[in-house]
Amino acid sequence: MNKSIQPGMESLHFLIGRWNTEGEIKAREGNAASKFTGTDSYEWILDGHYILHKVEVTMNNKKVEAFEIIGGFDPETKRYKMRSFDNQGIFTEMEGYLDERGAFHILGDKMRAQLSVIAKNTMTAHWENSKDNQKWAPWMELTLSK
């Protein structure tokens, strides 16, 4: 592991690398389910203070690209700040934390996810969204593999 990784960030080392991504947006409100494929990559940046997450997927025959910065670890709350930007002009702020089993939880306004390592080179992500941050519905299921 890189010696320059900052305290608290080393717990996210399992993300680092290039991942093949397959997923499905769940059917809802008159919209059919749709599958997507692409890649996700995670790399250490800025002396290990942050991870740069790049997303390139094709959803409904449209290329979706996003950059996300993960970092700003707070040792008191054990949470990570997350900020993402995509090619549709959307900016999102979220927080992440690791639970006692090592699953990475992502919390944002009207969205949340759980990313779990299920094998050495395989992760799954279960995303939910909400209209009111109270009632949650399945949104996307992803499998990432190296």
N, C-alpha and C positions, 0 to 999 in steps of 0.2 A: 504494500500500500504506500502511496505517496506520503513522504514525511511532512509535506507542507499542508496536509489536510487539517483544517481547523477543528478545535474541540467541538464535539457535538455533531459535526458533519460526517465523521467516519461511519456512523450508523447507517448512512445512506449509500455506502459503497456498493451494495448489491444492485443498485440501479445502473451503474456505470457500464457502458458498452452500447453496441448497436443491436436493436431488436427488430425482428419481423413482427408486424402487428396485423392481426385479423380481428374483426369485430362485427357486431351487429347493433344497430339502433333499433330498439324495440318498437313494435307496432303500437300506435296510440292515437286516439282522437281522429280517427278516419285516415291516418297515414299508415301505409304498409311498412312492415319491417324492412330494413335495408342493410346489406352487408357492406363492409369496407375493408380495405387492405392498405398496407404501406409500411413505413418504418418509424421507429422512435429511436432517438439516440440521446445518451446522457454522458456528459463529460465534465470533469473538474475544470473550473476556471478561477481566475483571480486568486491564486495562491491557496486554493482549497476552501475559500470562504463560501463559494457558490457552486452549484451544478447548473450547467446549461442543458436544457431539455429541448430537443428539436423534434417536431412532428411533421411528417409528410405522409398523408393518406389520401386516398380517393374515396369520396362518399358521393353516392348518386351521380357518378360520372363527373364530379367536380373535384379538383385538386384543393385540398385543405392543408395549409402550412401554418405552423405556430412555433413560437419561441417561448420558452418558459424559464424563468430564473428561480431556482430553489436555494434558499439560504437564509441569512439573518436569523440563525438559531438562537432562541431564548433559553438559557440554561434553567431559568426558574420555572417556566411553563413547559419546557421540553418540546416546544413547537417551532416549526420552520415557516418562514414567510415564503409565499409563492406568488409570482406575478407572471401572467402570460399575455401574449400579443399574437393576433392571428392575421391572415391575409384578407379577412373580411373587415378589418379595422376594429375588432373587439379586444378590449383590455379587461382582464379579470384579475382580481386579487383573491387569494385563498390562503389557508393555513394548512399545515400538515403535521402529523405526529405519528410516532410508532407506538403500537400497543404492546402489551406484554408478550404476545406471540410473534411479534416482528412484522405484523401487517402494517402497511403505511396507509393512514387515513387522510383524506383530503376533504377540507370543508370550505365551501364558498357560499356566496349568496344564491340560494335556491338550487344548489348542487352539492353533491357529496360523493365520495368514492372510497373504496377499499381496494388497495393493491396488495396482493399476496404472492409470495414466492411459493410455487407448488412443486418445483424440482430445481435442480441446480441452474438450468438454463431456460426456465419457463416461469412466467408470472401471469396472473389473471387480474383483471380489474373489473369491478362491479360498480357502475355509476348509477346514481339515482338523481332525479330532479324534483322540484316542488314549485308550486305557485306561491306558497306562503311560508316556506321554511318549517312547516308543521306536518303536513301530509306528504309522504314521499312515495314516488313511483319509480319502478325500474326504467332506466333510460338507455344505457349501453352496457354491453358485455364485451370485454377484450381479452385476447390471449396474446402475450408477447413471448417470443422465443428467439434464442440465439442459434 
